[in-house]
Amino acid sequence: MDTSLVGSESVQLLSSITGEQLRPQDLTPTMVFIAALVTVLLGLVYADGMVETEEKQWLQATLEQCIPLETNMRRLTHLLFRGVIKNQVYAKTHQLLTLTASLSQPERLLLLGFCYQMSAANNKVDYREQRYLQAIAKRLRIERQHLTVLEHQFHEQATLEPGAVAEVQALLNPAQFYRLDSLLVQAARDMLAVLPRASVQ
């Protein structure tokens, strides 16, 4: 994460979403990542027009698992959750780009990996959810061959490009996320465990 890209626009946006007067020092790398995560996951929840029980349960469990127990982080995440829904931030491209501007390529891929995990929470990927995932991938500048590797766990017939699996494994290497909380590092490790092996052609 390039913290120099977490500028005044990010601070103003997150202050508006949470209803809190945030300062630049409040926006730790983990907080910025969680803000982007909440936004894209809620966008996925509402992508097909139906909020399914499995998705809600997965979202709640994942956020509880990934957010440090530190009180202020949890409190801000709760405010973020409500604010993103109220203001439909997930549907506003410019705001999404503001939230993700400072994320590194590995962090963007991890973000999308969470989306694919939630999409599969009810054992099916709706067509509208698929379109949303592809749109988010494009906005996050995720390469198509990397997207295919994430999709492979749900569409095993997908053809993987040589080297793409190894590239995704390198991007999701837990060492890439040293600036984030250890809970998110563990999430990257768990994500890696379900991806195809580098030997897959």
C-alpha positions as a printed NumPy array, in Angstrom:
array([[  0.   ,   0.   ,   0.   ],
       [  1.285,   3.419,  -0.969],
       [  0.227,   5.516,   2.017],
       [  1.256,   8.675,   0.165],
       [ -1.833,   8.118,  -2.   ],
       [ -4.121,   8.26 ,   1.045],
       [ -4.773,  11.955,   0.614],
       [ -7.3  ,  14.509,   1.751],
       [ -9.925,  13.194,  -0.656],
       [ -9.784,   9.764,   1.012],
       [-10.013,  11.334,   4.458],
       [-12.99 ,  13.472,   3.43 ],
       [-14.766,  10.545,   1.785],
       [-14.361,   8.228,   4.755],
       [-15.359,  11.028,   7.133],
       [-18.52 ,  11.502,   5.08 ],
       [-19.295,   7.777,   4.975],
       [-18.727,   7.184,   8.697],
       [-20.102,  10.498,   9.941],
       [-16.879,  10.923,  11.949],
       [-14.308,  13.68 ,  11.585],
       [-11.36 ,  11.479,  10.686],
       [ -7.726,  12.551,  10.523],
       [ -5.048,  11.203,   8.164],
       [ -3.491,   9.25 ,  11.044],
       [ -6.809,   7.434,  11.573],
       [ -6.473,   5.857,   8.132],
       [ -4.048,   3.048,   8.835],
       [ -3.294,   0.636,   5.969],
       [ -5.647,  -1.914,   7.555],
       [ -8.439,   0.667,   7.919],
       [ -8.109,   1.727,   4.273],
       [ -8.177,  -1.904,   3.133],
       [-11.219,  -2.701,   5.301],
       [-13.057,   0.357,   3.901],
       [-12.453,  -0.87 ,   0.353],
       [-13.38 ,  -4.436,   1.36 ],
       [-16.695,  -3.41 ,   2.944],
       [-17.55 ,  -1.373,  -0.159],
       [-16.87 ,  -4.06 ,  -2.767],
       [-18.489,  -6.822,  -0.707],
       [-21.653,  -4.787,  -0.177],
       [-21.672,  -4.043,  -3.899],
       [-21.607,  -7.772,  -4.533],
       [-24.413,  -8.378,  -2.016],
       [-26.664,  -5.925,  -3.863],
       [-25.476,  -6.83 ,  -7.4  ],
       [-28.27 ,  -9.315,  -8.063],
       [-30.958,  -7.323,  -6.288],
       [-31.37 ,  -9.968,  -3.577],
       [-29.684, -10.002,  -0.181],
       [-29.358, -13.711,   0.548],
       [-28.986, -15.125,   4.042],
       [-25.817, -17.063,   3.162],
       [-24.154, -13.913,   1.84 ],
       [-25.081, -11.877,   4.908],
       [-23.808, -14.59 ,   7.228],
       [-20.567, -14.964,   5.273],
       [-20.033, -11.208,   5.197],
       [-20.592, -10.83 ,   8.931],
       [-18.375, -13.801,   9.808],
       [-15.595, -12.635,   7.47 ],
       [-15.544,  -9.095,   8.785],
       [-15.468, -10.367,  12.366],
       [-12.613, -12.69 ,  11.445],
       [-10.585, -10.069,   9.556],
       [-11.036,  -6.993,  11.725],
       [ -8.75 ,  -6.621,  14.728],
       [-10.478,  -6.703,  18.085],
       [ -9.197,  -3.188,  18.76 ],
       [-12.372,  -1.281,  19.63 ],
       [-12.034,   1.779,  17.408],
       [-11.439,  -0.309,  14.263],
       [-14.577,  -2.35 ,  14.899],
       [-16.576,   0.756,  15.687],
       [-15.431,   2.51 ,  12.52 ],
       [-16.173,  -0.597,  10.464],
       [-19.727,  -0.648,  11.812],
       [-20.13 ,   3.013,  10.819],
       [-18.583,   2.265,   7.418],
       [-20.99 ,  -0.591,   6.853],
       [-24.033,   1.596,   7.507],
       [-22.642,   4.559,   5.571],
       [-21.736,   2.522,   2.472],
       [-25.279,   1.117,   2.33 ],
       [-26.941,   4.459,   2.973],
       [-24.876,   6.315,   0.369],
       [-24.598,   3.374,  -2.064],
       [-20.853,   3.994,  -2.279],
       [-20.409,   0.639,  -4.07 ],
       [-22.322,   2.059,  -7.053],
       [-20.184,   5.21 ,  -7.349],
       [-17.092,   4.504,  -9.418],
       [-15.185,   7.637,  -8.423],
       [-15.642,   6.921,  -4.713],
       [-14.59 ,   3.299,  -5.15 ],
       [-11.476,   4.429,  -7.016],
       [-10.712,   6.914,  -4.221],
       [-10.951,   4.119,  -1.635],
       [ -8.683,   1.79 ,  -3.618],
       [ -6.145,   4.319,  -4.973],
       [ -3.484,   3.492,  -2.394],
       [ -3.849,  -0.301,  -2.586],
       [ -0.991,  -2.303,  -4.069],
       [ -1.645,  -4.866,  -6.805],
       [ -1.491,  -7.762,  -4.297],
       [ -3.993,  -5.956,  -2.047],
       [ -6.338,  -5.397,  -5.005],
       [ -6.154,  -9.072,  -5.885],
       [ -6.815, -10.032,  -2.249],
       [ -9.849,  -7.732,  -2.314],
       [-11.201,  -9.514,  -5.372],
       [-10.423, -12.896,  -3.816],
       [-12.728, -12.012,  -0.907],
       [-15.44 , -11.15 ,  -3.441],
       [-15.152, -14.544,  -5.128],
       [-15.284, -16.307,  -1.776],
       [-18.492, -14.509,  -0.838],
       [-20.003, -15.068,  -4.253],
       [-19.57 , -18.8  ,  -3.698],
       [-21.076, -18.653,  -0.184],
       [-24.417, -19.886,  -1.544],
       [-22.729, -22.396,  -3.895],
       [-23.605, -20.505,  -7.077],
       [-22.376, -17.433,  -8.895],
       [-25.277, -15.414, -10.276],
       [-24.829, -13.884, -13.744],
       [-25.234, -10.364, -12.335],
       [-22.709, -11.126,  -9.613],
       [-20.319, -12.369, -12.298],
       [-20.716,  -9.12 , -14.231],
       [-20.113,  -7.125, -11.047],
       [-16.954,  -9.103, -10.289],
       [-15.649,  -8.493, -13.799],
       [-16.453,  -4.777, -13.556],
       [-14.667,  -4.494, -10.205],
       [-11.683,  -6.394, -11.592],
       [-11.484,  -3.924, -14.479],
       [-11.651,  -0.92 , -12.142],
       [ -8.976,  -2.443,  -9.937],
       [ -6.836,  -3.141, -13.018],
       [ -6.658,  -6.878, -12.323],
       [ -5.209,  -8.715, -15.304],
       [ -7.624, -11.075, -17.056],
       [ -5.39 , -14.124, -16.612],
       [ -5.236, -13.473, -12.855],
       [ -9.013, -13.157, -12.719],
       [ -9.294, -16.528, -14.466],
       [ -7.197, -18.133, -11.728],
       [ -9.6  , -16.819,  -9.067],
       [-12.566, -18.009, -11.133],
       [-11.067, -21.475, -11.553],
       [-12.178, -22.616,  -8.102],
       [-15.796, -22.101,  -9.234],
       [-15.419, -22.892, -12.954],
       [-12.873, -25.681, -13.144],
       [-13.285, -25.931, -16.898],
       [-11.628, -22.523, -17.305],
       [ -8.335, -22.654, -19.183],
       [ -5.462, -21.183, -17.215],
       [ -2.661, -19.405, -19.037],
       [  0.852, -20.76 , -18.412],
       [  2.468, -18.835, -15.606],
       [ -0.75 , -17.145, -14.434],
       [ -1.143, -19.442, -11.427],
       [  2.432, -18.799, -10.323],
       [  1.905, -15.04 , -10.725],
       [ -1.249, -15.117,  -8.58 ],
       [  0.486, -17.233,  -5.958],
       [  3.309, -14.684,  -5.837],
       [  0.854, -11.777,  -5.566],
       [ -1.077, -13.462,  -2.747],
       [  2.048, -14.508,  -0.883],
       [  1.345, -13.498,   2.743],
       [  4.645, -11.591,   2.811],
       [  3.05 ,  -9.072,   0.417],
       [  0.676,  -7.92 ,   3.16 ],
       [  3.099,  -7.058,   5.931],
       [  1.551,  -3.58 ,   6.317],
       [ -1.871,  -5.064,   7.063],
       [ -3.093,  -6.684,  10.253],
       [ -2.052, -10.303,  10.816],
       [ -5.697, -11.393,  10.437],
       [ -5.649, -10.224,   6.814],
       [ -2.28 , -11.889,   6.27 ],
       [ -3.885, -15.137,   7.426],
       [ -6.795, -14.534,   5.041],
       [ -4.307, -14.334,   2.154],
       [ -2.737, -17.594,   3.336],
       [ -6.157, -19.278,   3.435],
       [ -6.986, -17.96 ,  -0.029],
       [ -3.772, -19.38 ,  -1.44 ],
       [ -4.64 , -22.808,  -0.05 ],
       [ -7.707, -23.172,  -2.291],
       [ -6.157, -21.868,  -5.516],
       [ -4.872, -24.169,  -8.265],
       [ -1.282, -25.332,  -8.009],
       [  1.359, -23.713, -10.173],
       [  1.689, -26.96 , -12.13 ],
       [ -1.886, -26.647, -13.461],
       [ -1.884, -25.989, -17.207]])
